[in-house]
Amino acid sequence: MSPIVRIEARSADLGDGMLVRRALPNRQQRMVGAWCFLDHAGPVDFAPGHGMHVGAHPHTGLQTFTWLIEGEVRHRDSLGNEQIIRPGQVNLMTAGRGIAHTEDSVVDGQRLHAAQLWIALPPEAEDCAPNFAHYPDLPRWQEGGAQLTLLAGSYGEHTAPTRLYSPLFGLDITCDAATAVNLQQDPDFEYGLLPLAGEAAIGEEVLRTDEFAYLGRGQDRLPLNLAAGAKVLLIGGRPFDQPVLIWWNFVGFTKSAIAEAQSQWETGDPRFGPVGDGSAKRLAPPPLPWRA
């Protein structure tokens, strides 16, 4: 095994009791393949009358990938899509040239637990037409005492339906009783693992909830020991060919492209249409960290 890089996810309070831990990007590891962002949200039990309510905000140059574990969330976007996502389902929004959306708890006071990821689009797809897809049915199977759900890419005879633009992999692994699994890996991929609940061990390395592990590349197997009640997210992908810029909700390859997108959002340019009836609060970006 390559040396494991252990990374403590950073915490952020989004208000109303909504706590997220950010595993990617970080100073030690900015991406895993094209996966450029990983937040672990919850689990949180909202107080009566409270929930997750994220106002209208834009995206460019990426795909947002929502894996819901508990609760219900309503997605609305500037293409006119409205979709409730439920546990065990994936919402995949391709921003491409530009899209705006909102995310809201369906029922205030409800428990919420989710993983939110971003995928950087490669240069040939960064300006593609925006799109939204909902995936209620994903490949699921048992391996030993673990339940595996394939979120992205392929594993053995299984292929996830999620439409991607780069070679990627995503797998959710859950168990009720302590168990061991020996997972296949693609030596051309780099991998990262995040326990969403409980503990997982790779050899002598014990990883606890929200302790992200960058596993590197060049391996064809991952022996994993799971504690009872553990739930882990394993992501992987072929290392990206060139550096990616991430600022606020924009992903791109040049500062000028990101500055243009931010200016157009701030001025109400048609590039980012209204969400629903347009009454949702619009989120304002922070000032650019460089001269536009």
Protein Blocks (a to p, Z undefined) as FASTA:
>chain_A
ZZddddddddddebjhiacddfbdcfklmbgcjbfbdcdehjddddehiacdddddddeh
iacddddfbdcdddddfkopacdddehiacdddfklopcdddddfbghiacddddddddd
dfklmmgccdddddfbccdddehjbccddfbhcehjbccfbdcfbdcdddddddfbdcdd
dddddfkbccddddfbhjddehjbccdehiacdebehiabdcddddehiacddddddddf
bdcddehjaccfbfklmmmmmmmmmnopaklccehjhpaccddddddfbdZZ
